Amino acid sequence: MFVENCRLETMIIGGRDSFPEGGSMQSKTRTIVVMGLIMGLMAGCSTGSVTKGEGDALLKRSQDSRQEWNKVDPQFDALAKKGNGYAFFPEITKGGLLVGGAHGRGVVYEKGQHIGYADLTQMSVGFQAGLQDYSQLIVFENQRAMDKFKRNEIDFGANASAVYADTGAAIGAQFVDGVAVFVRPTRGAMAEASLGGQQITYLPK
């Protein structure tokens, strides 16, 4: 299965803990291996289709993750339902050294109906060491933004950043071009929430 295979590969080769600064040659070598893994994830895990079994597993993980978000602030669920639609990624794995990459797959809803899935990849340049996992919620304020997403035309600028999913963040949400993005770290230190370089592909059911 898509999701399970990619997650298992990450755990075996790279692990998920942040790497210490400086560190031994073994730690540096491990970081390089992790970087290669991330590139492999981005190239090998984006299949462009979702089987029924993969979809069912992804829906279950998304529901479980959304419950954790609601424990932080129930207003996130209210905001998602208030908008025209949303995409939710229960787990995005990001890592690198001088060049970083990220990959994750999520579920897409429009007007309360599950309409498909989404594949997310990201490339970034700059110092970054280790691995981190986070979940991401993208809310579409209106039909225009929703349709733009389904045409794969969502383009986050180089300086665009997501809002951390803290208590009260949903109430103060500000939409840019009809889109609001929130992230919640789940493992590893998350130094920044940059959206620059994210590419999202919509996969209809």
N, C-alpha and C positions, 0 to 999 in steps of 0.2 A: 504493500500500500504506500501511496505517496507520502503521507504525513509521517507515518510511523518509521519508514525507512530513512527519511531525511533526519529525523530527530535522533534515531539510534546511531546513525553515522556520526553525528556531531558529538554525542556523548562518548563514543568509543575513541575517536581520534583526538578530539580537542578538549573535551571536558567543557564546563561552563563557568568556571571560576575566573575572576579577574587575575591577571598576572602581576606579580610584584614589580615595582620599578627597579631598574638595575638588573638584579637577578643573576642567576648562573647561566652558563652557556646552554644548559639543558632547558631553562625557561625560555631563552631567546629562540632556541631551535623549535621549541613547542609552539611559540607564537607564530613562527614562519609556517609551521605545519598547519596551524589553525587558519592562517590566511589562505593557504592553498585549499583548505577544506571549504571555506566560505565561497571562494570562486567556483569550486566544484558544485556546491549547493545551488548557486545562482544559475549555473549552466545546465546542471543535470536534473534538478528537481522541478524546473518549470516545464511541465509536459504539455500544457495548454488544454488539458481535459481532466475531468474529475469523475471517477467511477462512483457507483452508488455506495459501495462500502466506504470509500474515502470521504464522500460527501456526508454520510451519516456520522462518521467519526469526527469530522470537522464541525458539524452542527453541535454535537455533544460537547466538544471542547469549548466551543464558542459560548454555549449556554452556561457552562461551569464558570468560565472566565467572566462573563457578564454578571454573574451573581457576586463575584468578588468585587467588581466595579461598583455594584449597587450597595455593597457594604461600606464602601468609601463615601458614596453619595448617591442616593436613589434618583437624583435629578438627571443623572446621565441617561438613565432609561427613559425618563420623561422627555428629555431633549431629543433622543433618537426617534421616539415615536411621534414627536411633534413635527419633525422635519419631513420632507418629501420621501426620504429614504436614508439608508446608511450602509456603510461597509464596516465590518468588524473583523479584526485579525487577532485571534486569541494568543498567537505566539509568533513573534518575529525574532530571528536570531541575527545578531549583528556582531561583527568582529573584524580585526585587522591589525596592522602595524602602522605603516605610513600610508597605505592605501587600504580602505575598508570596504566591506560589502555587507549587505543584509538581504535576507529572504524570508518571506512568510506567505501564508495563504489564508484567506478569510472568506466570510459569507456576506452576501449582499441582499438587502431587503428594500423593497419599494412599496410604500403605502401599506406597510404591515405584512406584505407577502414576500416569502423567500423566492427570489428570482434567479439566483445564481451564486457564483463564487468570484473571487478576485485573487490574482497572483501579484505579489509585490516584490520588487528587487530594488536595490539601491547601491550606488557606488559613491564613495566619498574619498577625499584626499586631505591629509593632515595627520598629525600624530594621534594615534589611537591604539591602545594595546589591550588585548584580551577579548573576552566574549561577554555579551550581555543579551538577555532576553527581555522583551517587552511586548505588551499588547497595544493595539491601536484602534481607535474609533474615528471614523470619518463620517460626519453628518452633512447631508445635502439639504440646504434650506428650501430649495424650490425645484420645480420640474426642469428648468433650464440646466441647473447644476447636475441633477440626476442624469439627464440625457447626455450631457457632456462627459460624465463619468463612463456611461455605457458605450460611448464612442471612443473610449480610451484617450480622451483629450484633456484630462486633468494634468496640469503642469505646475508643480510647485517651484517657485523661484529659488535661486541659489541661496538666498538669505531667509527663506521661509522656515518657521519653527512651529512645532506643535505645542499645545498647552499641557502641562502635567495634570493628570487626573486627580487633583486634590479636592477636598471638600469645598464646595462653593464655586468650583471652576465652571460647572455646567451653567449655573445661573448667570454668570458673567460672560458667557460665550459670545465671541465676536466672529461673524462670518466674513470671509474674504472671498469675493466672487461666488458667493453662495455656498461656501465650504468652510467647515470648522473641524479641526483635527485635534485629538487628545491622545496622549500616550500614558501608559502606566508600566513602570519597570517591574519585572517579575523575578529577575535574577541577574546579579552582577551590577556594578556601579554604572549608572547612566549619567555621563558627564554633560550631555547636551541632547536636545530633541530636534535636531535639524531634519527638515524634510527635503532639502536640496538633493537632487539626484534620484529621488524616488520615482520609479516607473510602475504603474499599476495597470494590469490587464484584466478586463472584465471577462468572465467566463460564464455565459448563460447556461441555465440548466438544460 
